Amino acid sequence: MKIANKSKSITSGSIKRNFVLNLSNTITALLFPLVTFPYASRILFAEGIGRVQFFLSIIDYIALCTALGIPLYAVREIARVRDDAVLRSKTTTEILLLHALLTLAGYAVVLLLAFTVAKIEVDVPLFLLLSSTLFFNAIGVAWFYQAIEDFKYITIRSLIVRIVSLVALFVFVKDKDDLFYYATILVIANVGGNIFNFFRLRKYLLFISWKELNLWKHLKPALRIFVLNLMISIYVNLDSIMLGFLKNEQAVGFYTAATRVTKAVIGLVSSLGMVLLPRFSNMISNRQLKDFRTLADKAISLILCLCLPMATGIIFMSKPIIKLFCGPDFTPSILTLQLIAPTIFFIGLSGILGMQILYPQGKEKLVIIATGTGAVINFTLNYLLIPRYFQYGAAISTSIAELSVLVVIILIGKKFLPIRFISRQNLQYFLGTLLITAFLFLINHLRLDDYLKLLIGIPVSVVFYCLYLYGRKDAFALQIKNILVSKLKSHI
């Protein structure tokens, strides 16, 4: 890498532009499973889907340990030094090499499990294939592009990879024996594009000699984030693992169908968090505290604006959603989806409060306490409820755990949360949600086809909600209206 690159500056776009780009990337990421899952579930059935998800849940835990909190830690650290080419290059190289060494240790665990755990030994090739995500995560340095806010590249690269994966799915997955092909396509769609990240990295980095590197200084602060991520992952992946061990792969399949929907919606909200974390970290580093508080307040209002109606809509529309995207064989997923839908609101709000507001301030210990509380509650309730209530017990456990995380974060972190939960603007979102709740309740009691209910219920709810907010002069509604008007005028 040439020293000439030293003059290369990194410019971050506006938060609005970055959010739109990242939202576009998130939407394509959500559309991929929403398009592929209905197709795959009808071919591979609950058993096939459940086996892949069961193995993936185990791999995710290994990936969590090999990453050791690096992705989240790296976003904050690179964002702080992104304007200094030398420090940026040194920090990035150190973190990348540390992650690579930890990944080698992770593969030792993969081989050990593959040949000692009975439920994995039934399909070792599939398990080893899915473990390739460890390699792609290690070289992917996705955290670097988030830290420098290069969301345009992330969006374009991801879109190309997902289109190719979608075509491959319809070409290669034809019957229930094509589970291996399905798993391969899943890996490529999720992390296969990371290889391009690695080769493109040289555009931003200077050459740093080995003598200047100190990998181990990142170990201790990354370990704190690892503890945090471990707590979070316990009630993200533990449900599927405990369902697999305590019940069967079919229960995992039913649960996966429901969580695919909620995760898709949560992903839309998380796209805002990915944009805010590097910006918040940079603001704290530069002591722009007033701007930090203003932006944090707006972020909370936007989360309420989005999550409240989304969670409500899914609760009322769960039956046609599951029938449309998963087929009639996944009927048990309907109630599962209704039970787990409130997590959209809980995770959306706790994510902004914990990871985008407290974490950039260096208050990760508070987030660890909150997530630890949720992890303990989730594990305990899973153990008690899954044997008797199957996937329904797992859904109840997750909802209660996520609510507990939100409550604890607010109680112990209120001193460092520069936001107003109760305001006239935020109250509008609760009232608007009540309006669409009444409408969806009425739609559900009409003798209409399920698909017609979905076709009418969601679009009309969106229109009602937007018109209500516009009538109340809501800031976000007025801003969207101004953007649409300006776009129309530019095309006239």
PyMOL commands that set and color helices and strands:
alter all, ss='L'
color gray80, all
select helices_A, chain A and resi 3-7+15-67+70-81+85-114+118-121+124-130+132-140+142-147+151-172+176-192+194-203+210-212+215-246+249-285+289-326+328-330+332-340+343-361+364-416+424-444+450-471+475-490
alter helices_A, ss='H'
color red, helices_A
deselect
rebuild
show_as cartoon
